[in-house]
């Protein structure tokens, strides 16, 4: 696994099933607990390099490497979910390790390759490049008008 930064920034990690559970908690909470409120829904906060190590522990024969000349990613996010716990009674069930194991099994089951994962099907920038190269988008990244259907 190649980290494209130095791995030092923090990221909140939450599983989609925990997000759904948080929605249900908000929908069933008393109005006075949620009205006009914003909630951070998170499971755990990790540095990117620690998430990479979890992946390396999960995936056989995986090693973590820093890209040559890797520098810090200036985007850094640590999220506190205490308000959701207090007002909604919500705490995440999933951990990063459980999520990594689930994703690894899903990728194996579907046969997803690295080329596919980094290609236009799953990467917005790669998709935009492909559409632009095919002449389907204009300079403002809008669909060209007058193209055949």
N, C-alpha and C positions, 0 to 999 in steps of 0.2 A: 504494500500500500504506500502510495506516494503522497505525502502531505505537501500541499503547495504553499503553505505558510509555516511559521515556526511552531504552530500549534498552541500558542499561549493564550489566545482569546477564550473567553468563557461563552458557553451557549446553554440555554435552557433546553432540556430534552423532555418531551412528553409524547406518549403513544396516542394514536388516534382513538383507541378505545377509551382511554382516560379523558380525552377531549369530549367524546360522546357522553361519558358518565357525568362530566362537569356540566354539560348542557342540560342533562336530565335533572341534575341537582338544582340548577338555576331555575328551571321551569317549575319545579315542585316546591321551591323555597317560598316562604312568606314574602309577599310583595314588598314589605318594608325592609327586608334584607337585601333585595336586589334592585329596587327601583332607582333609576338614574345612577347606577354603580357600574364600574368597570372592574373586572377581575383578571388577574394573571393566573393562568392555568398552566402549571408546570409540574413535572415530576422531580427532576433533579437538575442541578447545574454542574456542568463539566467543562474542563478545558478541552479544547479540540484534541490535543495530543493524548489525553486520557481516554477519550472516546475511541481514538485510533487504536490504543492498546487493548481496549475491550474487543474491538473487531479482530485484532490480531490473535487474541485469546480464543475467539469464537471460530475463526476460519482456519482450517488446517493449512500449514505451510505459508502462512501470511506473516510478513515482516513489515515493520513500519520504517519508512525512510523519509527524510526531509528532502525536498527538491533543492537542487543546487541553487545557492543564493537565496534560500527561503527567508522571508522577512516577516515581521509580525503583521497580522491582519488587524487593521485599526478598528474594525467593528468588534465590540466587546459587549456582551449582554449577560447579566446575571439577573434572574427574575425571582421574586419572592412571592410564593403562593399562599402566604399566611392568611390573607384576607379571605380567600376562597375556602380555606379550611375553617376559619372562624365563622363566616356568615353562611356558607353553604354546607358545611360538614364534609367538604370534598378533600380527599387525599388520593393521590395517584396510586394505582395498583402495580403498574408496570415499571420496571427498571430498565436502564440502558442495556444491561446484560441480557435480560429477557427479550427485549426488542431486537437486539443484534442477532440472537439465536433464531428468532422468528423470521427475520429478513433473510438470514443465511439459508434457512430451509426453503423459504419461498423462492429465492433466486435459484437454488439447486433444482427445485421442482419444475420451475418454468424454463430452465436452461438459459437464463439471462446472461449475456456476455458483457464484458467490460466495454467493448466497442459499441454495443447497443445502448448501454447505460449512458455512455458519454456522447452518443450520437444525437441526431435531430429528433428522434422519437421522445426522448426524455429530457433533453437540454434545450431550453428556450433559445439561447444564443445560437446553437447549432441549427435549430429549426429555422430561425430568421435568416441565417447565412444561406441555408439551402434554398429557401424561397426567394431570396434576393438574387442568388446566382441563377435561378431558373427564370428570372425576370417577372416574378409574380408580385413583388412588392416594389413600391416606389421609394424615393429617398427618405420619405418620412415613415417608412415601414408600414404603409397602408396598402391594401390590395389594389393593384392597378385596375382601373375601370376599363371596360370594353374588352376584357379578356374572354375568350370562348369558355363556355361552361365545362 
